[in-house]
Amino acid sequence: MATKPGALDTPGLNEALAHAQHALLASDACILCVSPAPEEAVLAAPYLRMIEASGTPCILFVNRMDEPRGRLRDVIAALQDYASHTLLLRRIPIREGDRIVGSCDLISERAWRYREGQTSALIAIPERTSEREHEARTELLEHLSEFDDWLLEELIEDREPPSDALYAISTRVLRENRIIPVLIGSASHGNGMMRLMKALRHEAPPVDALRERLAEAGNVDKVKLKAVSFHAYHRQNIGKTVLVRALGDGLKQGAALGGSGLGAVQDPANGKGNAAFIPVSGDLFATVKSDHLSVPALLTTDAATAPPEWTEAPTPMLERILVPGSERDENKLSETLAKLSETDRSLKILQEEGTGAQMVCAQGPVHLRDLLRTLSDVFHVTATDRTPTPVYRETISKPAEVHYRHRKQTGGAGQFADVKLTIHPNGRGQGFSFGETVKGGVVPRNYIPAVEAGAREAMEKGPLGFAVIDVAVTLTDGQHHAVDSSEHAFRSASKMGVRQALSEGAAVLMQPVFRSEIHIPSVYSGNLVQIVSSLKGQVLGFDWDETAKGWDIFSRPCSGRGA
């Protein structure tokens, strides 16, 4: 049975990077669409970085070329700053004034004129374009000759290589992931799409290359690797649906995959079951009642192996508290979020410090909106979101001394403890510390741990209403009673005494300060300093990112949650 061709379309916003990573895990090759404006094209730098990390052969497609928004060579130059692979132009535009009316293929040296609603018309290369075509073709051949000795010899001997040979060389270097070819067009008008589809059909590597790449990256036996799970979602009344790409034959309902039997196999496009459909190597399919399949994962008959490190989801950038709409929703919310986080690694579930409220860490506002819609439409859980409560702390700014006596008589055994305490500020970040200087056994040794425990309890809430940090407490003197003293009495005396001392120690409110790193394309580095300053942050320094070409790393402390 022949493999059915398929495509995985992922959104272009940076919030969807995790979904694009998982799609790359199951793709033979990828197309990266960019804007024809150089300043907008560089927004694709995170995707370019991710594609190169994955080792997936890539075709760069400059879309919307019908919009005169800059020169194509400037787009290529801007993106080349962020690419370790050579971006190799395969087509150039044909212009009439400010309008782009067609394109010229640099390998076949044939030109086409765009026609709205019709296939492009083959034309002779316009004279005004021939000089640029010759220049671009020479550059193309020089780059290709770096990967082919025969072509290098042909160029040295000043012989014109045939188009078929050039296409074969271009196909090989793409499959070997040596270059990134660049095509142009306008998808909304159908311009350049035929050439793009032909490039995918004839030049993209076969599924066997994907299996070898994944087996090597995931340290899995290539022969045993049967499939890759790359996406999952929940459907009302159906449950978890997992999208899988077969990397071997023999997969069908009930077959062993990932350590258990495979559930019902469905069409990934419409979710309909087809008992007669038996996926072969390269096919995409959906499966239900396969909750044992984690996502993403490399699947053998007996186990599910973790995917390569480059699939690690980006750090979530948006923290929000989810407020259930009713008591029923509150009871279901935690369990439902746990299910969603299993199928979406870019989503993190936490609890708000202090309140214990359910907090989600999403990639951005669009990701959060999709989450709320899934909660409502699929799980019938209504929730709204709010900004988390800032985490404040307090400390003291001057030393204080206190003498506190705890005495209680209730008719039976009484309670008696007498303590003298001093407190003073610790250095920032040193936290709480406790010491004692008592002499002569005025406070028996077995009661001193209770004094420390009481002091720690007092730190849980200071005079301003927040947890107290960076304070030292010292027990200097005290008294005890042979009958009425106890651990509980000394703990209570210490707790009340420290609270009194804190109120005398000139309490000050502290807001959180985080040390963070910002990874950013270097083109935006100059504007970042002003942005950081406006957020009450301070740039400590920046350096080149050695792991990604064209990226900088800023180090900074910033005040406030999520600043």
C-alpha positions as CSV (number, residue, x, y, z in Angstrom):
1,M,0.0,0.0,0.0
2,A,1.4,3.4,-0.9
3,T,2.0,6.0,1.7
4,K,-0.6,8.8,1.7
5,P,1.0,12.3,1.5
6,G,0.2,14.6,4.3
7,A,1.1,18.0,5.8
8,L,1.1,19.3,9.3
9,D,0.3,23.0,9.5
10,T,1.3,24.9,12.7
11,P,0.6,28.5,13.6
12,G,3.4,31.0,13.1
13,L,3.1,32.9,16.4
14,N,5.9,32.2,19.0
15,E,3.3,30.8,21.4
16,A,3.0,27.8,19.1
17,L,6.7,26.9,19.1
18,A,6.0,23.7,21.2
19,H,3.4,22.5,18.7
20,A,5.9,23.2,15.8
21,Q,8.6,21.2,17.7
22,H,6.3,18.2,17.9
23,A,5.3,18.5,14.3
24,L,9.0,18.5,13.3
25,L,9.4,15.3,15.2
26,A,7.1,13.5,12.7
27,S,8.1,15.4,9.5
28,D,10.4,14.4,6.7
29,A,10.9,18.0,5.8
30,C,9.5,21.4,6.6
31,I,8.5,24.7,5.0
32,L,9.2,27.9,6.9
33,C,7.1,30.8,5.6
34,V,8.4,34.3,6.2
35,S,7.4,37.8,5.4
36,P,8.9,39.7,2.4
37,A,9.8,42.6,4.7
38,P,13.3,42.1,6.3
39,E,12.3,43.6,9.6
40,E,9.4,41.1,9.9
41,A,11.2,38.1,8.4
42,V,13.6,38.0,11.4
43,L,10.6,37.3,13.6
44,A,11.0,33.7,12.3
45,A,14.4,33.4,14.0
46,P,13.0,31.2,16.8
47,Y,11.6,28.8,14.3
48,L,14.8,28.8,12.3
49,R,16.8,28.0,15.4
50,M,14.4,25.2,16.3
51,I,14.4,23.7,12.8
52,E,18.2,23.6,12.8
53,A,18.3,22.0,16.2
54,S,16.0,19.3,15.0
55,G,18.0,18.4,12.0
56,T,15.0,18.5,9.7
57,P,15.6,19.5,6.1
58,C,13.9,22.8,5.4
59,I,12.7,24.9,2.5
60,L,12.4,28.6,3.2
61,F,9.4,30.2,1.4
62,V,9.2,33.9,1.1
63,N,5.4,34.5,1.0
64,R,3.4,37.6,-0.1
65,M,5.9,38.5,-2.7
66,D,3.2,40.5,-4.5
67,E,3.5,43.1,-1.8
68,P,6.4,45.5,-2.6
69,R,7.9,45.7,0.9
70,G,11.6,45.3,0.5
71,R,14.3,43.6,-1.5
72,L,14.5,39.8,-1.6
73,R,18.3,39.9,-1.0
74,D,17.8,41.9,2.2
75,V,15.3,39.3,3.5
76,I,17.9,36.5,2.8
77,A,20.7,38.6,4.4
78,A,18.6,39.3,7.5
79,L,17.8,35.6,8.0
80,Q,21.3,34.4,7.2
81,D,22.5,36.1,10.4
82,Y,20.4,33.6,12.4
83,A,21.0,30.4,10.3
84,S,24.0,28.1,10.5
85,H,23.0,26.6,7.1
86,T,23.5,28.5,3.9
87,L,20.2,30.1,2.6
88,L,20.4,29.4,-1.1
89,L,18.1,31.3,-3.4
90,R,16.5,29.1,-6.0
91,R,14.2,31.7,-7.7
92,I,14.3,35.4,-8.3
93,P,11.4,37.7,-8.9
94,I,10.6,39.4,-12.2
95,R,9.6,43.0,-11.6
96,E,7.7,45.6,-13.6
97,G,8.3,48.8,-11.8
98,D,7.3,48.2,-8.2
99,R,5.2,45.2,-9.0
100,I,6.4,41.5,-9.0
101,V,4.8,39.9,-12.0
102,G,6.6,36.5,-12.2
103,S,9.7,34.5,-11.2
104,C,12.7,32.9,-12.8
105,D,14.0,29.5,-11.8
106,L,17.8,29.6,-11.4
107,I,18.4,25.9,-12.1
108,S,16.3,25.4,-15.3
109,E,16.7,29.1,-16.3
110,R,13.0,29.3,-17.2
111,A,10.7,32.2,-16.4
112,W,7.0,32.3,-15.6
113,R,4.5,35.1,-15.5
114,Y,1.8,35.0,-12.9
115,R,-1.8,35.0,-14.0
116,E,-4.6,35.5,-11.4
117,G,-6.8,32.4,-11.1
118,Q,-4.7,30.5,-13.7
119,T,-1.5,28.6,-13.9
120,S,1.6,30.7,-14.6
121,A,2.6,31.2,-18.2
122,L,6.0,30.2,-19.4
123,I,7.9,33.2,-20.9
124,A,11.3,34.1,-22.0
125,I,13.5,35.7,-19.4
126,P,13.1,39.4,-19.7
127,E,16.2,41.3,-20.7
128,R,16.0,43.6,-17.6
129,T,16.1,40.5,-15.4
130,S,18.8,38.5,-17.2
131,E,21.8,40.2,-15.5
132,R,20.3,39.6,-12.0
133,E,19.5,36.0,-13.1
134,H,23.0,35.3,-14.2
135,E,24.5,36.8,-11.0
136,A,22.1,34.7,-8.8
137,R,22.7,31.5,-10.8
138,T,26.4,31.9,-10.5
139,E,26.1,32.2,-6.8
140,L,23.8,29.2,-6.7
141,L,26.2,27.0,-8.6
142,E,29.2,28.1,-6.5
143,H,27.4,27.1,-3.3
144,L,26.3,23.7,-4.8
145,S,29.8,23.0,-6.0
146,E,31.0,23.0,-2.3
147,F,29.1,19.7,-1.9
148,D,29.8,18.1,-5.3
149,D,33.2,17.5,-6.9
150,W,31.8,16.9,-10.3
151,L,30.0,20.2,-10.4
152,L,33.2,22.0,-9.1
153,E,35.1,20.5,-12.0
154,E,32.4,21.5,-14.5
155,L,32.6,25.1,-13.3
156,I,36.4,25.1,-13.4
157,E,36.3,23.9,-17.0
158,D,33.7,26.6,-17.7
159,R,31.2,24.0,-18.9
160,E,27.5,24.5,-18.4
161,P,26.0,21.7,-16.2
162,P,22.7,20.3,-17.3
163,S,19.6,21.1,-15.3
164,D,18.8,17.5,-14.5
165,A,22.2,17.1,-12.8
166,L,21.7,20.3,-10.9
167,Y,18.3,19.2,-9.6
168,A,19.8,15.9,-8.5
169,I,22.6,17.7,-6.6
170,S,20.1,20.1,-5.0
171,T,17.9,17.2,-4.0
172,R,20.8,15.4,-2.4
173,V,22.1,18.4,-0.4
174,L,18.6,19.1,0.9
175,R,18.1,15.5,2.0
176,E,21.5,15.6,3.7
177,N,20.4,18.9,5.4
178,R,23.4,20.8,4.1
179,I,21.6,23.9,2.8
180,I,18.2,25.7,3.1
181,P,16.9,26.4,-0.4
182,V,14.8,29.6,-0.8
183,L,11.7,29.8,-2.9
184,I,9.3,32.7,-3.4
185,G,5.6,33.2,-4.2
186,S,2.3,34.4,-2.9
187,A,0.1,31.7,-1.5
188,S,-3.1,33.8,-1.5
189,H,-2.9,34.1,-5.3
190,G,-1.4,30.7,-5.9
191,N,1.8,32.1,-7.2
192,G,4.9,29.9,-6.8
193,M,2.9,27.1,-5.1
194,M,3.4,24.6,-7.9
195,R,7.1,24.9,-7.8
196,L,7.0,24.6,-4.0
197,M,4.9,21.4,-4.2
198,K,7.2,19.9,-6.8
199,A,10.2,20.6,-4.6
200,L,8.5,18.8,-1.8
201,R,7.5,15.9,-4.0
202,H,10.9,15.3,-5.7
203,E,13.4,16.7,-3.2
204,A,12.1,15.9,0.3
205,P,13.7,12.8,1.9
206,P,11.7,9.6,2.3
207,V,10.3,8.4,5.7
208,D,13.3,6.1,6.2
209,A,15.5,9.1,6.6
210,L,13.2,10.3,9.4
211,R,13.4,7.0,11.2
212,E,17.2,7.0,11.1
213,R,17.3,10.5,12.3
214,L,15.0,9.9,15.2
215,A,16.6,6.6,16.2
216,E,20.0,8.2,16.4
217,A,18.8,11.3,18.3
218,G,16.7,9.2,20.7
219,N,19.2,6.4,21.1
220,V,16.6,3.8,19.9
221,D,17.2,0.8,17.8
222,K,16.1,1.7,14.2
223,V,14.7,-1.7,13.5
224,K,12.5,-1.6,16.7
225,L,11.2,2.0,16.1
226,K,7.6,1.6,14.9
227,A,6.1,5.1,15.2
228,V,6.2,8.5,16.7
229,S,3.4,10.2,18.7
230,F,3.6,13.9,18.2
231,H,0.3,15.5,19.3
232,A,-2.8,14.8,21.4
233,Y,-6.0,16.6,22.2
234,H,-9.3,15.9,24.0
235,R,-12.7,15.5,22.4
236,Q,-16.1,15.7,24.1
237,N,-17.5,12.2,24.9
238,I,-14.5,10.6,23.2
239,G,-11.5,11.4,25.4
240,K,-7.8,11.6,24.5
241,T,-7.0,11.4,20.9
242,V,-3.3,10.9,19.9
243,L,-1.8,11.7,16.5
244,V,0.8,9.2,15.4
245,R,3.0,8.7,12.4
246,A,3.9,5.2,11.4
247,L,7.6,4.5,10.9
248,G,7.1,0.8,10.2
249,D,4.4,-1.6,8.9
250,G,2.1,-3.8,10.9
251,L,0.3,-1.2,13.0
252,K,-3.5,-1.8,13.4
253,Q,-6.1,-1.8,16.1
254,G,-4.9,-4.1,18.9
255,A,-1.3,-4.2,17.8
256,A,1.3,-3.8,20.5
257,L,2.7,-0.2,20.5
258,G,4.3,1.7,23.4
259,G,3.9,-1.2,25.8
260,S,0.2,-1.9,25.3
261,G,-2.4,-2.5,22.7
262,L,-3.2,0.2,20.1
263,G,-6.7,1.6,20.3
264,A,-9.1,2.3,17.5
265,V,-7.4,3.8,14.4
266,Q,-9.0,6.9,12.8
267,D,-8.6,9.4,10.0
268,P,-6.6,12.3,11.5
269,A,-8.4,14.8,9.3
270,N,-12.0,14.0,10.3
271,G,-11.8,11.7,13.3
272,K,-13.8,8.9,11.6
273,G,-12.9,5.3,12.2
274,N,-11.9,3.0,9.4
275,A,-11.5,-0.7,10.4
276,A,-10.1,-1.5,6.9
277,F,-7.3,1.1,7.2
278,I,-4.0,-0.4,8.1
279,P,-1.3,2.2,8.3
280,V,2.0,1.6,6.5
281,S,5.3,3.3,7.1
282,G,4.9,7.0,6.6
283,D,1.1,7.2,7.2
284,L,-0.4,9.6,9.7
285,F,-3.3,8.3,11.8
286,A,-5.2,9.2,15.0
287,T,-6.0,6.7,17.7
288,V,-8.4,6.8,20.6
289,K,-8.5,4.6,23.8
290,S,-4.7,4.6,23.7
291,D,-4.2,6.6,26.9
292,H,-0.9,4.8,27.5
293,L,0.7,6.7,24.7
294,S,2.6,9.7,26.0
295,V,3.1,12.7,23.7
296,P,5.6,13.3,22.2
297,A,7.4,9.9,22.3
298,L,9.3,7.5,20.1
299,L,7.3,4.3,20.1
300,T,8.5,0.7,19.9
301,T,6.4,-2.4,20.4
302,D,7.3,-2.6,24.1
303,A,8.0,0.9,25.2
304,A,7.6,4.7,24.7
305,T,11.0,6.5,24.7
306,A,11.4,10.2,25.5
307,P,12.0,12.4,22.4
308,P,15.2,14.2,21.8
309,E,16.2,17.2,24.0
310,W,15.4,19.7,21.3
311,T,11.7,19.0,21.8
312,E,11.8,20.5,25.3
313,A,8.9,23.1,25.4
314,P,9.8,26.8,25.7
315,T,9.5,28.3,29.2
316,P,5.9,29.6,29.7
317,M,5.7,33.4,29.7
318,L,2.3,34.0,31.2
319,E,1.1,33.2,34.7
320,R,-2.6,33.4,35.6
321,I,-4.8,32.2,38.4
322,L,-7.9,30.3,37.2
323,V,-11.1,31.2,39.1
324,P,-13.8,28.4,38.9
325,G,-17.3,29.6,38.0
326,S,-19.0,27.3,40.6
327,E,-18.3,24.8,43.4
328,R,-18.8,22.0,40.9
329,D,-16.2,23.6,38.5
330,E,-13.8,24.0,41.4
331,N,-14.0,20.3,42.2
332,K,-13.3,19.3,38.5
333,L,-10.7,22.0,37.7
334,S,-7.6,20.4,39.2
335,E,-8.2,17.0,37.7
336,T,-9.0,18.5,34.3
337,L,-5.9,20.6,34.2
338,A,-3.8,17.6,35.1
339,K,-5.2,15.8,32.0
340,L,-4.5,18.8,29.8
341,S,-0.9,19.2,31.0
342,E,-0.3,15.5,30.1
343,T,-1.1,16.3,26.4
344,D,0.4,19.8,26.3
345,R,4.0,20.0,27.6
346,S,4.1,23.8,27.0
347,L,1.5,24.2,29.8
348,K,2.6,24.1,33.5
349,I,0.2,23.7,36.4
350,L,1.1,25.2,39.8
351,Q,-0.5,26.5,43.0
352,E,-0.3,30.1,44.0
353,E,1.9,30.6,47.0
354,G,-0.1,31.7,50.0
355,T,-3.6,31.1,48.7
356,G,-3.2,27.6,47.1
357,A,-5.3,28.8,44.1
358,Q,-4.9,27.0,40.8
359,M,-2.2,28.7,38.7
360,V,-1.5,28.0,35.1
361,C,1.7,29.0,33.2
362,A,0.9,29.4,29.5
363,Q,2.9,30.4,26.5
364,G,0.9,33.6,26.0
365,P,-2.6,35.0,25.8
366,V,-3.6,32.9,22.8
367,H,-2.5,29.8,24.5
368,L,-4.5,30.8,27.6
369,R,-7.6,31.5,25.6
370,D,-7.4,28.1,23.9
371,L,-7.0,26.5,27.3
372,L,-10.2,28.2,28.7
373,R,-12.1,27.3,25.5
374,T,-11.1,23.6,25.9
375,L,-12.1,23.6,29.5
376,S,-15.5,25.0,28.6
377,D,-16.3,23.2,25.4
378,V,-14.8,19.8,26.1
379,F,-14.9,19.4,29.8
380,H,-17.8,21.8,30.6
381,V,-15.7,23.5,33.3
382,T,-16.2,27.3,33.5
383,A,-13.3,29.4,34.7
384,T,-12.0,33.0,34.4
385,D,-8.5,34.2,34.9
386,R,-6.9,36.8,37.0
387,T,-3.4,38.1,37.7
388,P,-1.5,36.3,40.5
389,T,-1.2,38.1,43.8
390,P,2.3,39.5,44.1
391,V,4.5,37.6,46.6
392,Y,5.7,40.2,49.2
393,R,8.0,39.6,52.1
394,E,8.9,41.7,55.1
395,T,12.0,42.1,57.3
396,I,13.2,44.4,60.1
397,S,15.5,47.4,59.7
398,K,16.8,47.7,63.3
399,P,17.6,45.4,66.3
400,A,15.1,45.0,69.1
401,E,15.1,43.3,72.6
402,V,12.1,41.8,74.4
403,H,11.4,40.1,77.7
404,Y,8.3,38.0,77.5
405,R,6.7,35.8,80.3
406,H,4.1,33.3,79.5
407,R,2.0,32.3,82.5
408,K,-1.3,30.4,82.6
409,Q,-3.1,28.7,85.4
410,T,-6.3,26.7,84.7
411,G,-6.8,24.8,87.9
412,G,-4.6,21.9,87.0
413,A,-1.0,21.9,85.9
414,G,0.0,25.4,84.9
415,Q,2.1,26.9,82.1
416,F,5.1,29.0,82.8
417,A,8.0,30.2,80.5
418,D,10.1,33.3,80.7
419,V,12.4,34.3,77.8
420,K,14.6,37.2,76.9
421,L,15.2,37.5,73.2
422,T,17.1,39.8,70.8
423,I,16.4,40.1,67.1
424,H,18.4,41.9,64.4
425,P,18.4,42.0,60.6
426,N,20.4,39.3,58.7
427,G,22.1,40.0,55.5
428,R,19.9,39.8,52.4
429,G,19.3,36.3,51.3
430,Q,20.7,34.7,54.6
431,G,17.2,33.8,55.8
432,F,16.3,33.0,59.4
433,S,18.8,32.0,62.0
434,F,18.6,31.1,65.7
435,G,21.2,31.1,68.5
436,E,21.3,31.1,72.3
437,T,23.7,32.5,74.9
438,V,22.0,31.3,78.1
439,K,24.1,30.3,81.1
440,G,23.5,28.5,84.3
441,G,20.6,26.4,83.1
442,V,18.0,29.2,83.5
443,V,16.4,27.6,80.4
444,P,16.9,23.9,80.4
445,R,18.6,22.5,77.2
446,N,15.6,20.4,76.3
447,Y,13.4,23.5,76.0
448,I,15.7,25.4,73.7
449,P,14.4,23.6,70.5
450,A,10.9,24.7,71.5
451,V,12.1,28.3,71.7
452,E,13.5,28.0,68.2
453,A,10.3,26.5,66.9
454,G,8.2,29.3,68.4
455,A,10.5,31.9,66.8
456,R,10.0,30.2,63.4
457,E,6.3,30.2,63.8
458,A,6.4,33.9,64.5
459,M,8.2,34.4,61.1
460,E,5.2,33.1,59.2
461,K,3.3,36.4,59.5
462,G,4.9,39.7,60.5
463,P,3.3,43.0,61.6
464,L,2.7,44.0,57.9
465,G,0.9,40.7,57.2
466,F,3.6,38.9,55.2
467,A,6.2,36.2,55.9
468,V,9.3,37.6,57.6
469,I,12.7,36.8,56.1
470,D,16.4,37.6,56.9
471,V,16.1,37.9,60.7
472,A,18.3,36.5,63.4
473,V,16.8,35.6,66.8
474,T,19.0,35.0,69.9
475,L,17.8,33.6,73.3
476,T,19.9,35.5,75.9
477,D,18.2,34.7,79.3
478,G,15.0,33.3,80.8
479,Q,13.4,31.4,83.7
480,H,11.6,28.1,84.2
481,H,9.5,26.4,86.8
482,A,10.2,22.9,87.9
483,V,6.5,21.9,87.6
484,D,4.7,24.3,85.3
485,S,7.3,24.7,82.5
486,S,7.0,22.6,79.4
487,E,8.0,22.6,75.7
488,H,4.5,24.0,74.8
489,A,5.0,26.9,77.3
490,F,8.4,27.9,76.0
491,R,7.2,27.6,72.4
492,S,4.3,29.9,73.1
493,A,6.5,32.4,75.0
494,S,9.0,32.5,72.2
495,K,6.3,33.0,69.5
496,M,4.6,35.9,71.3
497,G,7.9,37.4,72.3
498,V,9.3,37.4,68.8
499,R,6.1,38.9,67.4
500,Q,6.4,41.7,69.9
501,A,10.0,42.3,68.9
502,L,9.2,42.3,65.2
503,S,6.7,45.1,65.8
504,E,9.5,47.1,67.5
505,G,12.1,46.4,64.8
506,A,10.8,48.9,62.2
507,A,9.3,46.4,59.7
508,V,9.8,47.1,56.0
509,L,8.0,45.7,53.0
510,M,10.0,43.8,50.3
511,Q,9.0,43.0,46.8
512,P,10.4,40.0,44.9
513,V,13.5,40.5,42.7
514,F,14.3,37.9,40.1
515,R,17.5,37.3,38.2
516,S,16.5,36.3,34.7
517,E,18.0,35.6,31.3
518,I,16.5,36.9,28.1
519,H,17.5,35.1,24.9
520,I,16.8,37.5,22.0
521,P,17.7,37.9,18.3
522,S,20.6,40.4,18.2
523,V,18.6,42.8,15.9
524,Y,16.4,43.6,18.9
525,S,19.1,43.9,21.5
526,G,19.4,47.7,21.2
527,N,15.8,48.2,22.1
528,L,15.8,45.8,25.0
529,V,17.7,48.1,27.4
530,Q,14.9,50.7,27.4
531,I,12.2,48.0,27.9
532,V,14.0,46.5,30.8
533,S,14.5,49.9,32.5
534,S,10.8,50.7,32.1
535,L,10.0,47.5,33.9
536,K,12.2,48.5,36.9
537,G,14.9,46.1,35.8
538,Q,18.6,46.5,35.5
539,V,20.7,45.0,32.7
540,L,23.7,43.2,34.3
541,G,25.3,42.4,31.0
542,F,24.9,40.6,27.8
543,D,26.9,38.2,25.6
544,W,26.6,36.2,22.5
545,D,24.6,33.0,22.7
546,E,27.2,30.3,21.8
547,T,24.5,27.8,21.1
548,A,22.5,29.8,18.5
549,K,23.9,32.0,15.7
550,G,22.7,35.6,15.8
551,W,21.2,35.5,19.4
552,D,22.2,37.4,22.5
553,I,21.7,36.6,26.1
554,F,20.7,39.4,28.5
555,S,21.1,38.9,32.3
556,R,19.1,41.1,34.5
557,P,17.3,41.4,37.9
558,C,13.7,42.6,37.8
559,S,11.2,43.5,40.4
560,G,7.6,42.2,40.6
561,R,6.1,38.9,39.6
562,G,6.3,38.2,35.9
563,A,8.0,41.5,35.1
